[in-house]
Amino acid sequence: MTAAQRFFIVIAFAFISIVSAAASRADVAPGYLIHGNDQLSVVVYGDQTLTQTVTVLPDGNIALPLVGAVHVGGLTPDQAAKNIAKSLQKYVRHPVVSVAVTQEGQLNVLVLGNVKTPGKYLLPPTSHVTDAIAAAGGIGPTNGAYPNARVGAPTGAPATVSLQKLLHDGDTTANVPLQEGSVVYIPAPQTINVEVIGAVDHPGEIQLNEGDRLTMAIAKAGNSSSAQSDLNRIHITRTLSDGKTTSFDIDLYKELKDGDINKDLVLQKNDVVYVPQAKKSIGQTIGSGAIYILGGLRSLFGL
């Protein structure tokens, strides 16, 4: 067989391999980056023993005869082909390699923190932070603005995602793409304990989320008609960081009636809330009006 014949045979084999790989490859977007669990068709023209289908390991490597582990994670198929060809140069003269993605691997993503069902999820390869949150059932109870999520991945630095911009403002540029092995953490609101005493249904220690206001503490402690709470004369004692104490007298009924939420005091850790008993009967303005408003609050908060 002449050199020219051998040349044409190699060209014919290369053409058949290209057509075969094109027919079997997945429909990936231009610039697709290979990641763990992808299945690749690796064709080494002129050497059938090196042509095979391989699965990308979680660390981004594939195992090939002769050369062993070759890193392809984070590379496009063309870049991966060049990397494999470079590794084969010690064993094959002028290796010509093509790589096609025949099946995109799903991403293993861990979702933790303030979500309804934290755990590990298999997500499509083009998933973003919102996909991970949706898979975990959505964000749990929040107080005020959405927190910043933290997204870690095996490669690259951890990213901080403003969920307020992403979910509330609709800024999709904050929707960070995920990788194999990404960990998405949604911080939960910090909790504080305050004490509610006096004319309430359940006096004692109450757990609140940081940033909760006086109305939430009263609603949790309960102010049914039997408690006869006087919300016009609530007294709050607060211990400062230097050990000194300060106090506040709050007419909560008036503030709720006027609808000025800024006057609804934000409580701090270890605040003591004293609710006196109403001097007037429940059927009169102080008792009945306050109970009606706080009853609506308990319904709203599901207490």
NORRA-V767197 format. One record per helix or strand. SS is the DSSP state (H for helix, E for strand). FROM is the first residue (numbers start at 1). TO is the last residue. If there is no record, write none. Layout:
ss=SS from=FROM to=TO
ss=SS from=FROM to=TO
This chain:
ss=H from=3 to=24
ss=E from=39 to=44
ss=H from=48 to=50
ss=E from=52 to=55
ss=E from=61 to=64
ss=E from=68 to=71
ss=H from=77 to=88
ss=E from=97 to=103
ss=E from=107 to=113
ss=E from=115 to=115
ss=E from=119 to=123
ss=E from=128 to=128
ss=H from=129 to=135
ss=E from=139 to=139
ss=E from=148 to=152
ss=E from=159 to=162
ss=H from=163 to=168
ss=H from=172 to=174
ss=E from=177 to=177
ss=E from=183 to=186
ss=E from=191 to=198
ss=E from=204 to=209
ss=E from=213 to=213
ss=H from=214 to=221
ss=E from=229 to=229
ss=E from=234 to=239
ss=E from=245 to=250
ss=H from=252 to=258
ss=H from=261 to=263
ss=E from=266 to=266
ss=E from=272 to=275
ss=E from=277 to=277
ss=H from=285 to=301
